Amino acid sequence: MAICPTMGCSTVCRKPPPLAGTTVQVRDHQGGLTIWSQGQHVTTWTKHAGSGEIISHPDQFRTVASAAALRRAVEPLGHQVVVPQVSQRPLAEYDRLCRVEVATCLM
């Protein structure tokens, strides 16, 4: 056991077992996660209070515009893109370019 270097807090963390690349079973049971590998119980991790909640860093979205600000935009982004002009030709021209002979069907 050691002080958690990942979170930078005083939470006591255990080093995970070497299971990278293997198939494991994980069960959320009685306030913890139990991990099984090849039919054997490997470890149990206690879930902390607030587990599963989203916690954002205060400066994480400082430079990102809010959804409300994007809705207030003068013109949507899709309308700001210039539409290219597309040439329109009769299909017979493509038949001629591909040297395809078209037979007419009389009914």
N, CA and C atoms as an extended XYZ file, in Angstrom:
321
Properties=species:S:1:pos:R:3:atomname:S:1:resname:S:1:resid:I:1 pbc="F F F"
N         0.832       -1.177        0.000 N   MET     1
C         0.000        0.000        0.000 CA  MET     1
C         0.880        1.245        0.000 C   MET     1
N         0.399        2.275       -0.724 N   ALA     2
C         1.159        3.519       -0.824 CA  ALA     2
C         0.193        4.673       -1.013 C   ALA     2
N         0.690        5.884       -0.838 N   ILE     3
C        -0.127        7.072       -1.102 CA  ILE     3
C        -0.346        7.147       -2.607 C   ILE     3
N        -1.552        7.462       -3.001 N   CYS     4
C        -1.953        7.430       -4.410 CA  CYS     4
C        -1.189        8.466       -5.241 C   CYS     4
N        -0.275        8.029       -6.151 N   PRO     5
C         0.446        8.977       -6.993 CA  PRO     5
C        -0.410        9.486       -8.147 C   PRO     5
N        -1.416        8.714       -8.558 N   THR     6
C        -2.251        9.096       -9.685 CA  THR     6
C        -3.166       10.252       -9.339 C   THR     6
N        -3.851       10.158       -8.214 N   MET     7
C        -4.816       11.167       -7.823 CA  MET     7
C        -4.158       12.346       -7.110 C   MET     7
N        -2.940       12.164       -6.618 N   GLY     8
C        -2.255       13.238       -5.919 CA  GLY     8
C        -2.931       13.574       -4.597 C   GLY     8
N        -3.542       12.584       -3.992 N   CYS     9
C        -4.257       12.808       -2.742 CA  CYS     9
C        -3.738       11.847       -1.676 C   CYS     9
N        -4.335       11.914       -0.543 N   SER    10
C        -3.884       11.048        0.538 CA  SER    10
C        -4.659        9.734        0.572 C   SER    10
N        -5.329        9.399       -0.515 N   THR    11
C        -6.052        8.139       -0.590 CA  THR    11
C        -5.047        6.990       -0.636 C   THR    11
N        -5.299        5.973        0.131 N   VAL    12
C        -4.410        4.813        0.124 CA  VAL    12
C        -4.857        3.898       -1.005 C   VAL    12
N        -3.946        3.578       -1.920 N   CYS    13
C        -4.260        2.750       -3.081 CA  CYS    13
C        -3.424        1.482       -3.059 C   CYS    13
N        -3.993        0.430       -3.612 N   ARG    14
C        -3.240       -0.815       -3.770 CA  ARG    14
C        -2.774       -0.929       -5.208 C   ARG    14
N        -1.642       -1.545       -5.417 N   LYS    15
C        -1.136       -1.782       -6.762 CA  LYS    15
C        -1.975       -2.889       -7.387 C   LYS    15
N        -2.519       -2.671       -8.604 N   PRO    16
C        -3.361       -3.700       -9.213 CA  PRO    16
C        -2.552       -4.941       -9.579 C   PRO    16
N        -3.195       -6.116       -9.573 N   PRO    17
C        -2.482       -7.338       -9.954 CA  PRO    17
C        -2.135       -7.307      -11.438 C   PRO    17
N        -1.120       -8.041      -11.859 N   PRO    18
C        -0.692       -8.035      -13.269 CA  PRO    18
C        -1.650       -8.851      -14.144 C   PRO    18
N        -2.726       -8.224      -14.576 N   LEU    19
C        -3.727       -8.907      -15.400 CA  LEU    19
C        -3.879       -8.288      -16.781 C   LEU    19
N        -3.012       -7.383      -17.149 N   ALA    20
C        -3.125       -6.705      -18.451 CA  ALA    20
C        -3.110       -7.741      -19.571 C   ALA    20
N        -4.058       -7.614      -20.478 N   GLY    21
C        -4.126       -8.511      -21.629 CA  GLY    21
C        -4.870       -9.807      -21.358 C   GLY    21
N        -5.376       -9.996      -20.140 N   THR    22
C        -6.110      -11.224      -19.832 CA  THR    22
C        -7.598      -10.907      -19.705 C   THR    22
N        -8.415      -11.938      -19.792 N   THR    23
C        -9.852      -11.781      -19.625 CA  THR    23
C       -10.189      -11.978      -18.158 C   THR    23
N       -10.933      -11.033      -17.599 N   VAL    24
C       -11.319      -11.112      -16.195 CA  VAL    24
C       -12.821      -10.914      -16.075 C   VAL    24
N       -13.373      -11.333      -14.939 N   GLN    25
C       -14.761      -11.078      -14.603 CA  GLN    25
C       -14.763      -10.049      -13.492 C   GLN    25
N       -15.607       -9.023      -13.625 N   VAL    26
C       -15.702       -7.984      -12.606 CA  VAL    26
C       -17.147       -7.960      -12.119 C   VAL    26
N       -17.306       -7.955      -10.796 N   ARG    27
C       -18.651       -7.926      -10.218 CA  ARG    27
C       -18.743       -6.783       -9.227 C   ARG    27
N       -19.789       -5.976       -9.383 N   ASP    28
C       -20.076       -4.890       -8.449 CA  ASP    28
C       -20.904       -5.509       -7.335 C   ASP    28
N       -20.311       -5.679       -6.159 N   HIS    29
C       -20.974       -6.427       -5.097 CA  HIS    29
C       -20.659       -5.838       -3.736 C   HIS    29
N       -21.691       -5.506       -2.972 N   GLN    30
C       -21.572       -5.053       -1.591 CA  GLN    30
C       -20.580       -3.903       -1.412 C   GLN    30
N       -20.728       -2.873       -2.247 N   GLY    31
C       -19.889       -1.686       -2.103 CA  GLY    31
C       -18.469       -1.852       -2.589 C   GLY    31
N       -18.206       -2.871       -3.374 N   GLY    32
C       -16.859       -3.070       -3.894 CA  GLY    32
C       -16.884       -3.774       -5.234 C   GLY    32
N       -15.755       -3.834       -5.870 N   LEU    33
C       -15.607       -4.545       -7.138 CA  LEU    33
C       -14.756       -5.784       -6.883 C   LEU    33
N       -15.298       -6.954       -7.184 N   THR    34
C       -14.508       -8.173       -7.059 CA  THR    34
C       -14.028       -8.565       -8.446 C   THR    34
N       -12.790       -8.969       -8.532 N   ILE    35
C       -12.176       -9.329       -9.812 CA  ILE    35
C       -11.772      -10.798       -9.755 C   ILE    35
N       -12.207      -11.536      -10.787 N   TRP    36
C       -11.923      -12.962      -10.894 CA  TRP    36
C       -11.166      -13.207      -12.192 C   TRP    36
N       -10.214      -14.117      -12.153 N   SER    37
C        -9.452      -14.482      -13.350 CA  SER    37
C        -9.285      -15.994      -13.361 C   SER    37
N        -9.669      -16.625      -14.443 N   GLN    38
C        -9.580      -18.078      -14.617 CA  GLN    38
C       -10.235      -18.825      -13.459 C   GLN    38
N       -11.407      -18.324      -13.035 N   GLY    39
C       -12.159      -18.993      -11.988 CA  GLY    39
C       -11.657      -18.774      -10.576 C   GLY    39
N       -10.624      -17.961      -10.400 N   GLN    40
C       -10.078      -17.704       -9.067 CA  GLN    40
C       -10.272      -16.236       -8.705 C   GLN    40
N       -10.642      -16.002       -7.447 N   HIS    41
C       -10.797      -14.638       -6.938 CA  HIS    41
C        -9.418      -13.995       -6.869 C   HIS    41
N        -9.263      -12.845       -7.524 N   VAL    42
C        -7.964      -12.171       -7.563 CA  VAL    42
C        -7.887      -11.096       -6.494 C   VAL    42
N        -8.881      -10.207       -6.480 N   THR    43
C        -8.846       -9.099       -5.528 CA  THR    43
C       -10.230       -8.485       -5.384 C   THR    43
N       -10.385       -7.682       -4.362 N   THR    44
C       -11.599       -6.897       -4.156 CA  THR    44
C       -11.181       -5.457       -3.921 C   THR    44
N       -11.811       -4.549       -4.649 N   TRP    45
C       -11.512       -3.124       -4.515 CA  TRP    45
C       -12.719       -2.444       -3.895 C   TRP    45
N       -12.515       -1.685       -2.857 N   THR    46
C       -13.588       -0.956       -2.202 CA  THR    46
C       -13.934        0.280       -3.019 C   THR    46
N       -15.235        0.475       -3.240 N   LYS    47
C       -15.675        1.675       -3.950 CA  LYS    47
C       -15.745        2.819       -2.954 C   LYS    47
N       -15.236        3.963       -3.336 N   HIS    48
C       -15.243        5.140       -2.477 CA  HIS    48
C       -16.577        5.858       -2.577 C   HIS    48
N       -16.909        6.617       -1.558 N   ALA    49
C       -18.138        7.428       -1.597 CA  ALA    49
C       -18.054        8.362       -2.800 C   ALA    49
N       -19.129        8.476       -3.539 N   GLY    50
C       -19.135        9.330       -4.721 CA  GLY    50
C       -18.656        8.600       -5.958 C   GLY    50
N       -18.419        7.306       -5.854 N   SER    51
C       -17.960        6.536       -7.003 CA  SER    51
C       -19.026        6.561       -8.088 C   SER    51
N       -18.636        6.798       -9.305 N   GLY    52
C       -19.558        6.858      -10.425 CA  GLY    52
C       -20.044        8.258      -10.739 C   GLY    52
N       -19.685        9.229       -9.921 N   GLU    53
C       -20.070       10.608      -10.172 CA  GLU    53
C       -19.055       11.266      -11.110 C   GLU    53
N       -19.485       12.281      -11.822 N   ILE    54
C       -18.585       13.019      -12.703 CA  ILE    54
C       -18.086       14.246      -11.951 C   ILE    54
N       -16.787       14.356      -11.840 N   ILE    55
C       -16.175       15.494      -11.161 CA  ILE    55
C       -15.214       16.136      -12.153 C   ILE    55
N       -15.460       17.401      -12.483 N   SER    56
C       -14.579       18.068      -13.441 CA  SER    56
C       -13.641       19.024      -12.718 C   SER    56
N       -12.484       19.182      -13.277 N   HIS    57
C       -11.495       20.114      -12.747 CA  HIS    57
C       -11.991       21.529      -13.056 C   HIS    57
N       -11.832       22.494      -12.140 N   PRO    58
C       -12.363       23.847      -12.376 CA  PRO    58
C       -11.882       24.497      -13.676 C   PRO    58
N       -10.636       24.286      -14.072 N   ASP    59
C       -10.112       24.936      -15.277 CA  ASP    59
C       -10.261       24.071      -16.529 C   ASP    59
N       -10.850       22.886      -16.381 N   GLN    60
C       -10.894       21.936      -17.499 CA  GLN    60
C       -11.642       22.496      -18.713 C   GLN    60
N       -12.749       23.187      -18.486 N   PHE    61
C       -13.556       23.691      -19.591 CA  PHE    61
C       -13.575       25.216      -19.630 C   PHE    61
N       -12.551       25.836      -19.075 N   ARG    62
C       -12.489       27.290      -18.979 CA  ARG    62
C       -12.577       27.958      -20.345 C   ARG    62
N       -11.931       27.406      -21.372 N   THR    63
C       -11.897       28.036      -22.697 CA  THR    63
C       -12.944       27.471      -23.658 C   THR    63
N       -13.790       26.545      -23.192 N   VAL    64
C       -14.797       25.936      -24.052 CA  VAL    64
C       -16.116       26.685      -23.879 C   VAL    64
N       -16.725       27.063      -24.998 N   ALA    65
C       -18.002       27.785      -24.946 CA  ALA    65
C       -19.093       26.856      -24.440 C   ALA    65
N       -20.019       27.407      -23.691 N   SER    66
C       -21.130       26.604      -23.161 CA  SER    66
C       -22.092       26.253      -24.285 C   SER    66
N       -22.936       25.261      -24.040 N   ALA    67
C       -23.927       24.867      -25.034 CA  ALA    67
C       -24.896       26.013      -25.295 C   ALA    67
N       -25.232       26.758      -24.258 N   ALA    68
C       -26.139       27.898      -24.424 CA  ALA    68
C       -25.517       28.961      -25.331 C   ALA    68
N       -24.222       29.190      -25.190 N   ALA    69
C       -23.549       30.176      -26.036 CA  ALA    69
C       -23.538       29.723      -27.494 C   ALA    69
N       -23.379       28.417      -27.710 N   LEU    70
C       -23.394       27.907      -29.085 CA  LEU    70
C       -24.781       28.039      -29.707 C   LEU    70
N       -25.829       27.891      -28.887 N   ARG    71
C       -27.193       28.049      -29.404 CA  ARG    71
C       -27.480       29.499      -29.771 C   ARG    71
N       -26.801       30.434      -29.122 N   ARG    72
C       -26.999       31.854      -29.416 CA  ARG    72
C       -26.195       32.320      -30.620 C   ARG    72
N       -25.454       31.436      -31.262 N   ALA    73
C       -24.623       31.804      -32.406 CA  ALA    73
C       -25.495       32.457      -33.481 C   ALA    73
N       -24.946       33.452      -34.158 N   VAL    74
C       -25.681       34.201      -35.173 CA  VAL    74
C       -26.106       33.292      -36.316 C   VAL    74
N       -25.187       32.467      -36.785 N   GLU    75
C       -25.482       31.589      -37.907 CA  GLU    75
C       -24.892       30.214      -37.615 C   GLU    75
N       -25.671       29.146      -37.768 N   PRO    76
C       -25.137       27.808      -37.508 CA  PRO    76
C       -23.944       27.504      -38.407 C   PRO    76
N       -23.038       26.683      -37.898 N   LEU    77
C       -21.807       26.357      -38.617 CA  LEU    77
C       -22.090       25.768      -40.000 C   LEU    77
N       -23.097       24.911      -40.087 N   GLY    78
C       -23.425       24.284      -41.366 CA  GLY    78
C       -23.803       25.284      -42.445 C   GLY    78
N       -24.376       26.421      -42.044 N   HIS    79
C       -24.774       27.455      -43.002 CA  HIS    79
C       -23.596       28.339      -43.400 C   HIS    79
N       -22.483       28.236      -42.697 N   GLN    80
C       -21.313       29.051      -43.012 CA  GLN    80
C       -20.441       28.411      -44.087 C   GLN    80
N       -20.669       27.151      -44.381 N   VAL    81
C       -19.880       26.436      -45.382 CA  VAL    81
C       -20.439       26.748      -46.761 C   VAL    81
N       -19.566       27.139      -47.678 N   VAL    82
C       -19.987       27.468      -49.040 CA  VAL    82
C       -20.234       26.171      -49.804 C   VAL    82
N       -21.383       26.103      -50.455 N   VAL    83
C       -21.742       24.906      -51.213 CA  VAL    83
C       -21.104       24.984      -52.592 C   VAL    83
N       -20.342       23.954      -53.008 N   PRO    84
C       -19.720       23.986      -54.333 CA  PRO    84
C       -20.768       23.779      -55.429 C   PRO    84
N       -20.510       24.352      -56.591 N   GLN    85
C       -21.399       24.169      -57.737 CA  GLN    85
C       -21.133       22.790      -58.336 C   GLN    85
N       -22.180       22.069      -58.636 N   VAL    86
C       -22.068       20.722      -59.183 CA  VAL    86
C       -22.535       20.749      -60.625 C   VAL    86
N       -21.703       20.152      -61.500 N   SER    87
C       -22.082       20.080      -62.918 CA  SER    87
C       -23.181       19.049      -63.102 C   SER    87
N       -24.141       19.372      -63.967 N   GLN    88
C       -25.212       18.434      -64.279 CA  GLN    88
C       -25.127       18.096      -65.758 C   GLN    88
N       -25.094       16.796      -66.020 N   ARG    89
C       -24.997       16.322      -67.398 CA  ARG    89
C       -26.058       15.255      -67.637 C   ARG    89
N       -26.469       15.062      -68.878 N   PRO    90
C       -27.386       13.967      -69.178 CA  PRO    90
C       -26.660       12.627      -68.990 C   PRO    90
N       -27.372       11.588      -68.572 N   LEU    91
C       -26.765       10.277      -68.343 CA  LEU    91
C       -26.155        9.691      -69.612 C   LEU    91
N       -26.666       10.060      -70.757 N   ALA    92
C       -26.131        9.555      -72.025 CA  ALA    92
C       -24.670        9.957      -72.197 C   ALA    92
N       -24.276       11.080      -71.629 N   GLU    93
C       -22.884       11.526      -71.716 CA  GLU    93
C       -21.953       10.569      -70.965 C   GLU    93
N       -22.396       10.060      -69.815 N   TYR    94
C       -21.592        9.093      -69.062 CA  TYR    94
C       -21.509        7.762      -69.803 C   TYR    94
N       -22.600        7.383      -70.462 N   ASP    95
C       -22.584        6.156      -71.267 CA  ASP    95
C       -21.562        6.275      -72.385 C   ASP    95
N       -21.513        7.450      -73.004 N   ARG    96
C       -20.559        7.673      -74.094 CA  ARG    96
C       -19.128        7.643      -73.565 C   ARG    96
N       -18.868        8.267      -72.402 N   LEU    97
C       -17.520        8.283      -71.824 CA  LEU    97
C       -17.035        6.885      -71.452 C   LEU    97
N       -17.953        6.038      -71.002 N   CYS    98
C       -17.577        4.684      -70.581 CA  CYS    98
C       -17.732        3.677      -71.709 C   CYS    98
N       -18.040        4.169      -72.875 N   ARG    99
C       -18.228        3.315      -74.067 CA  ARG    99
C       -19.245        2.215      -73.805 C   ARG    99
N       -20.357        2.621      -73.230 N   VAL   100
C       -21.458        1.673      -72.950 CA  VAL   100
C       -22.537        1.909      -73.978 C   VAL   100
N       -22.982        0.811      -74.556 N   GLU   101
C       -24.043        0.902      -75.535 CA  GLU   101
C       -25.354        0.612      -74.816 C   GLU   101
N       -26.318        1.493      -74.937 N   VAL   102
C       -27.574        1.344      -74.248 CA  VAL   102
C       -28.618        0.866      -75.247 C   VAL   102
N       -29.242       -0.239      -74.890 N   ALA   103
C       -30.313       -0.776      -75.743 CA  ALA   103
C       -31.643       -0.289      -75.205 C   ALA   103
N       -32.501        0.119      -76.083 N   THR   104
C       -33.827        0.561      -75.647 CA  THR   104
C       -34.752       -0.647      -75.616 C   THR   104
N       -35.588       -0.656      -74.650 N   CYS   105
C       -36.507       -1.751      -74.471 CA  CYS   105
C       -37.892       -1.291      -74.890 C   CYS   105
N       -38.483       -1.964      -75.871 N   LEU   106
C       -39.821       -1.636      -76.330 CA  LEU   106
C       -40.814       -2.601      -75.705 C   LEU   106
N       -41.835       -2.029      -75.123 N   MET   107
C       -42.851       -2.890      -74.499 CA  MET   107
C       -44.148       -2.783      -75.191 C   MET   107
